[in-house]
Amino acid sequence: MSMSHLYGTDGDDGVEMESFEVSDWDLQNEFNPHRQRHRQTKEEATYGVWAERDSDEERPSFGGKRSRDYSAPVSFVSAGLRKAAAEELSDEDSDDDEKPVKQEEIPKEFVPKKLKTGGNFKPSQKGFVGGSKSFVDFGSWERHTKGIGQKLLQKMGYVPGRGLGKNAQGIINPIEAKQRKGKGAVGAYGSERTPQSLQDFPVVDSDEETEEEFQKELSQWRKDPNGGKKKPKYSYKTVEELKAKGRISKQLAAPQKELSQVKVIDMTGREQKVYYSYSQISHKHNIPDDNPQQPLGKDSKPQGFALPELEHNLQLLIDITEQEIIQSDRQLQYERDMVVNLSHEIQKMAEVLSHEEKAISNLSKVLDMVEECERRMQPGCENPLTLDECAKIFETLQDKYYEEYRMSDRVDLAVAIVYPLMKEYFKNWDPLKDCTYGTEIIAKWKSLLENDQLLSHSGQDLSTDAFHRLMWEIWMPYVRNIVARWQPRNCGSMVDFLDSWVNVVPVWILDNILDQLIFPKLQKEVESWNPLTDTVPIHSWIHPWLPLMQARLEPLYSPIRNKLANALQKWHPSDSSAKLILQPWKDVFTPGSWEAFMVKNIVPKLGMCLNELIINPHQQHMDAFYWVIDWEGMISVSSLVGLLEKHFFPKWLQVLCSWLSNSPNYEEITKWYLGWKSMFSDQVLAHPSIKDKFNEALDIMNRAVSSSVGGYMQPGARENIAYLTHTERRKDFQYEAMQERREAENMAQRGIGAAAGSVPMNFKDLIQTKAEEHNIVFMPVIGKRHEGKQLYTFGRIVIYIDRGVVFVQGEKTWVPTSLQSLIDMAK
C-alpha cells in the first residue's frame, strides 16, 4: 500500500517524501464543522496507515501524485536522506567488497530463516544512509522541504551545536545506527553500541560478563555432547523455613476448614472416584500404582532402578517429619504465649489480693467497732452506750472507712444499734411542751444515715434508707399520739413544733403529717365552728397554718365563706363586728372569690342603708352614711361607686335642685356642697362617675344663678358660684395631672424591676389576674377533681388547668381553649 497521502512523491520514480505544506483541502475540511467525516473500516482499524484504500475514499496527497501499484506488498524505505545516484553506486560497490560472514561462526539455532517479504526490501542494504554523517550535515535533508523542523526547534530555544533540553543537558548529535555483520537477532554479534552512544552514555559494559552470560544461556539449548544424564537436584529446607511454612498454613487453615469438608467427585480417570477434600486431589498422583503403567514405546528405554513404593514411603516420612516440626513450633509458641498470659494474671491477682487484704483488714476493724457497740448495749453492761457516743462511732466509720460504710447495709445496722437508743432517747418526750428537743441529734443522724442516691421527696421505699425508716418508725408514733390529743384552736404550740422540725424531717413525712393528721383535724373543727356563737375568731387558729400548709387550706375556705354568709343574713351595717371578722380574710381569699362574697352578702346591706339615708340640709344625720363609707377598703371602688350612683346621688341632687328653687343663701349651698365632697376619699372622688355627679351639681348651681327667674338675687352669688366652679375644676385638673405623673413613675419602676428580674407567675395566677380585670369570679370547686386536677369556676364555666393549658367542659369531653376565648365565653 502506498503512503502517498502522507508523503509526497519526487519525480517519476515515485519515491515518497514527507511534505508539511497545508493545502486548500486541509483548510476547507479543518474549518468546516459540517464536513463529512470519514468512517473507519474494519481493515483500517486492523492495519492503520497501511490499510488499502479505494480510490473514491482516498484523501488527496500532499504531493498530488498517487502510488502506482496498490496490490503490491508493503515497501519499507529507510528513514535516512535521499542520496545522489553516484553515491548510491559507490555504496553498493563498497558493500560488495566486504567479506561475508561465514555460516560456521553463527550457531545453527540462531541462524534466522529467510524472511519472505513480497516487497522491494534489499538484503544488500547495510544500514541507514545518514547514520555516519557528522554534525555538519545535521538536518541537511531539510533542503528538500521548507525546514519546518529546524524552525520549530529554534522557536523552542534550540541552539545548533548544543544539547537538547531546558539546560542543554541532552545529546548533541543524532542517534547513530550500527550495521550488524549478518542477519542474526539483536545481540547475536556482541555489543551494538556506537562510539557516539559511548560518549553520550558512558556506561561501562563488561564484554567478558556479557559473553559469559550469552554462552550460559546458549548452553541450555544445546544437547550434552557426552550424552550423560543430568545429576538430580536436591532441595533442602531448614527448620526456620518449615516454621514459616507452618505459620502461613495456620493462617490459611481457617478459611480452608470449610473446603476440607466438601465432597469431591473425580471423573478424570477411567473410573469415578470420590474424595472428601480438595487436598486429596492434589496428592492423588503421588500415590504409587494409582495410574496404570504406560506401554513402552520404540524409543523409550526401560528404567534400570524404579521403586515407587520406597519413594512414596520416604516422601511420607519426610512429610510426617515436617508436620512434627511444625506442630512442635506451634506448641512452643503456644507455651510462650501461655507464659505471658499467666504472668499478667499473676500480676492482676497480686493487685486483687492486696486490695482484698486491705478490705479484709478494714472490715475486721469495722466489725470490732460494731461488736463493741453491741456489747455495750447489753442490759448488764457497766458502760452503756448513749446516742451521742453511737453517733461519734458512726462518724468514725464514715470518715475512716467510707467505702465499707457506703457498701454496708446501713438499714440493718441502724435497726440493730440506733433504733433502741432512739426509742430510749424519746421515751418521755412531749413535742408540744419542748418542740426543739432532739432536733440537733436527729440532724446529725440524718447526715450519717440518709442515702444520698435516694431523693427525700419520694422516700416511701423504707427498705432503702435507714434515716427515713428511723423517722417513720421511731419519731412518727410520738407525733401521731400528740396530734390525736391536740386541740386545733390551740394552734401555736403545734405550729412552733412543726416549724422547728421542718428542716430535719423528710419532706414526704412532713406532707403526711400535714395532709393526714393536721388537715382532718382543722376540717372537722371548721365544720363545728359557728360564727354567731364562738367567741374566738376563726382566723386566729387558721391563719397561723398558712406558711406551712398554703394551698392545702383552700378546701376550708368555701365552708368558711358559707358559714359567714349565713351569719350575715340578719346583719345590719350598724354592727361593726362583721368588718372585724371579715377583714383578716381579705388577703387570704382570692380576689375573685372575695369580691363575689362582698357583692353577695355586704353590698346589698349597704344599699339598703343608703336608701334609708335622709338628706336634710338643715338637720342632717350622718350615721347611715358613715356605716357605708366605713366599708370602702373592704369592697371594691366600683361596687362603692355603684352604690352611690344608685342610692345617694339621685336624692342628693334632688335636694339641691329644690333648695335652689326657693331663693337660697348661696354661701350655705357652697358650704353644703364642699362639706359633702369632703366626706369622700380621693380614690372615690377620682372615679369618673363621681366627678360627673359633682360637676352636674356645679352646672345646676350655675344655671340657677344665671337664670332671670325670680325678682331677687343675692349680691355676689353669681361670682361666688363661678369662682367655686373654677376652683373645683382646677383641683380636678391638678389631681388628674398628679395621678398621671404618679402612674408614669410606677410604670418606670415596674419596667426597671421587670428588667432586673421579677418572680414569674404561674398560669393560675395569670388567669386570676385576668378574672380581676374583667370582674369575673374565679374560684375552686370544693371536692371536685378531674383526673386528679382541681376544678375551678370561671364565671359560669367549669374549667381545669393541666400543664399551662385551660380545658373547658363541653357536652361530652373537655376541650382546650385560649385565655381570650375563655374570657369571651365567661362574659
Secondary structure as UniProt FT lines:
FT   TURN            4..6
FT   STRAND          7..10
FT   TURN            11..14
FT   STRAND          15..18
FT   HELIX           24..30
FT   TURN            33..34
FT   HELIX           42..47
FT   HELIX           48..50
FT   TURN            55..57
FT   HELIX           85..97
FT   HELIX           103..105
FT   HELIX           108..110
FT   TURN            123..124
FT   HELIX           129..132
FT   HELIX           135..137
FT   TURN            138..139
FT   HELIX           140..144
FT   HELIX           148..155
FT   TURN            156..157
FT   TURN            160..161
FT   TURN            166..167
FT   TURN            186..189
FT   HELIX           195..200
FT   HELIX           207..219
FT   TURN            220..221
FT   TURN            225..226
FT   HELIX           239..260
FT   STRAND          264..266
FT   STRAND          273..275
FT   HELIX           278..282
FT   HELIX           284..286
FT   TURN            288..289
FT   HELIX           308..376
FT   TURN            379..380
FT   HELIX           387..400
FT   HELIX           402..407
FT   HELIX           410..413
FT   HELIX           414..418
FT   HELIX           419..425
FT   TURN            426..428
FT   TURN            431..433
FT   TURN            435..438
FT   HELIX           439..449
FT   TURN            452..453
FT   HELIX           456..458
FT   HELIX           462..464
FT   HELIX           466..470
FT   HELIX           471..475
FT   HELIX           476..484
FT   TURN            488..489
FT   HELIX           491..501
FT   TURN            502..504
FT   HELIX           507..512
FT   HELIX           513..518
FT   HELIX           519..528
FT   TURN            531..533
FT   HELIX           539..542
FT   HELIX           543..545
FT   HELIX           546..549
FT   HELIX           550..553
FT   HELIX           554..567
FT   TURN            568..570
FT   TURN            573..574
FT   HELIX           577..582
FT   HELIX           583..585
FT   TURN            586..588
FT   HELIX           591..601
FT   HELIX           603..611
FT   HELIX           623..629
FT   TURN            630..634
FT   HELIX           637..647
FT   HELIX           649..660
FT   TURN            661..662
FT   HELIX           666..677
FT   TURN            678..679
FT   HELIX           682..685
FT   HELIX           688..706
FT   TURN            715..716
FT   HELIX           717..757
FT   HELIX           763..773
FT   TURN            774..775
FT   STRAND          778..786
FT   TURN            787..788
FT   STRAND          789..794
FT   TURN            795..796
FT   STRAND          797..802
FT   TURN            803..804
FT   STRAND          805..809
FT   STRAND          814..817
FT   HELIX           819..826
//
